[in-house]
Amino acid sequence: MTNEPSATASTDITITQASCADDYDPNSMPVAKARQFIHTFLNPVTGAARVPVRSALGRVLAADIVSPVDVPAHRNSAMDGWAMRFEDLQPISTALTEIGTSFAGQPFVEPVGKGECVRIFTGGVVPEGADTVVMQERAVANSAGNASGNDKLITFGDGNRLGQNVRHAGEDLKMGAIALGRGRIVRAAELGLIASLGIGEVSVYRPLRVAFFSTGDELVQIGLPLGAGQIYDSNRYTLHGMLSKLGCEIIDMGVVRDDPATLETAFIEASGIADVVITSGGVSVGEADYVRGLLQKLGEVVFWKIAMKPGRPLAYGKIGNAHFFGLPGNPVSVMVTFYQFVRDALLTLQGVSPLPAQPLLKAICTSPIKKMPGRTEFQRGVLFLEDGVYKVRVTGEQGSGILKSMSDANCFIMLHDHVGNIDAGATVDVQILEGVV
């Protein structure tokens, strides 16, 4: 049975139209279509603040970084060697007189004339008149000097090119050019680039506030004894880890019991303090799963049975101004649905543009896999290199409650909806876990 939202708001209208479309099946929505549908409702946060460069790590730029200088600021050498005029180099070998040294930060200030060269080190300013640098391994210094005995002669071999080993001013970045665009996540490399421009503060979007809780009477906080039929709540810990990697402001609301009044209070509180609310459990069809009815009462939500395994039950919508993701209760399903749907949605809401890709690699599967066509499956796998070829094996039992299968995995074996059983030796798509979030 499908819960149809009212059409009194723009969100409801869009949902209703999607529900009525010929290619829309709320009981079995394809993975790609579910991602696309979620993104029609996402608008990035707009609040921003200026922070010191180091404090920007992991944040998202709210404004372009425009270079105030040329990078590099001057012509400099890419090698240790000698700088000279290319026209002085002969086809076979050439002896030039060394007239000085250019160190990084201590340039040689006189021009280089005919028959002259300057000892230069990596990063040193290429002197006026010089246009080529010959690396020191292709030169021989004559310690005896020239005929007068006053100057050092340097002999250079053949095979040199005009302008070799010279980095020009602005070669990396011109003054006024955009060094980093708005929407870029600031990583270690971006910190270094910003600092290289002499910029001490940047504008970043505020962190996305995400509240989450687990539902279920069977769940127990760690540190407490287990009763009959009870389990420790692991989902909040995996969610905390995944949200931390995305740089979110995390609000852990603990475990909420399967009681309609308690759940309603939790939803109202969470939606009032967060941009996004995430729950685990309570979105399937059990008699004690109250989440679905409450969300229909409190907000505009469409429930999907995604054509995927694991993670078939999934809810997305809004409660007040907060986006809502209702994830399954099984630990593996929580992680799979987060990686496949929530991750990109949260990055979009944080203002990240363009979204970092989740690259798929091709690998040879070392064992057969049973699969039904018509749904996308995400098997947990171990990707390894053998004889120069990427191969992948499953981690063992693939039940959605076996969290160890995620701990042992470094990838998902992504089996698309049109694919059936996989034979050993077949090529499959692999989604690497490290770097996915």
C-alpha positions, 0 to 999 in steps of 0.5 A: 500500500502506498501512502499518498501525500496531500497536494496542498504544497509544492513539495506534495505536488511534485511527489504526487506527479512523480507517483503518477508517472508511468515509469514510477513504481513506488514499490520498486524504484530503481536506484538511479531514479531514487537518487535523481528524485531526492536531488530535485528537493535539495537546496544548499545552505546559504549561511557563511562565515569568514574563517582563518585558513587552517580552520577551513579544512573540510569546509566548503568554500562559499566564494571564489578564491581569486589570486592576488598575485602571479604564481609563480611570481617570477621566472625561476628554475625548475632544476639545479644547474646553470642559466644562460642565453640559448643562442650561446649554446653550440650544437656539440659542446659549449664553454661559458663563463660563470659570473655568479649564483642565483639562490632561491630567495637570493637572486643574481641581480646583474644581466647575463651577457654573451658567453656567460652563465649563472649558477642557479638552484631550484626556485632561483630567479632566472636572471635578466638575459638568460632564457634557458637552464641546463641541469647540473648533470649535463654540465662539467665545471672546469675548476682550473678556470679560463686562460686568465685563471680568474673565472670558472668555465662551465662546459655544456653538452648538446641536446638542449632546448630553448626555454628548458627548465624555466618556469615562467611568472604566472605559469601556474596561476595568473593574477586575477584568475580563479584559483578555487571555485565556490563549492570546493571542499577545502582539503590539505592541498587547497589549504596549501594553495590558498596559503601560497597566495598569501590569503589568510581568511576565506569564506566558507558555508556553515556546517550542515546540522544533522540530527539522528537517532535509532528507533526500537525497543530492542536497542540498548546503549553500550555499557548497559546489560542486555536483556532477552531479545535485546541488542546493542545499538551500533547504527548511531556509531556508524552514522556518527563516523560517516557524518564526521567524515563529511564535516557535519555538525552532529546531533546524536539524539540516542535511542527512541522507543517504539512509542508514537508519542515519544517518536513524535516528540523526537521528530519535532525536536530534531526538525527544529534544531537540524537541517537534516534528520536521519533515523535508522529503523522503523520504516518497514511494514511491521506493526510496531513501525510507527515512523511512517504514519508519524511522518505522514502526519508531520511532514511531506514524505514519500516512502520507497521500496528501492529495487536494491539489496540490501536496503530496500526500505527507505524514506525521504521527505521533509519535516518542517524545514528539515530534510528527512532520511529514514534508513533501514534498521539492519546495520549493513543496510544503514551503511549501504543506503547512506553511501548510495543516497544520503552521502551525495544529498548531504554534500549537495546541501553543504554547497559542494559543487560539483559533487565528488564522483564515486568512481567505479573500477572494473575488476575480475570476480574470483567466485560466483555470485547468485543474484536476481535481475531487476534490482541493484545489489551491493555485495561487500568485497575485498579488492586486490591486485594480483599479477597486475590485474584488479580482482575482487572477492566477496567478504563472506556471508552477505546478510544485512545484519552482518556488520563484520562484512562491512568491516572486512570490506574495502569496496562494494561489488555493484551488480546492476539491476539488469544483471543476473547470476555472476560466474567466477572470472566475470568482470564486475563494477567495484565501488571503492569505500575509502574515499566514498565519503 
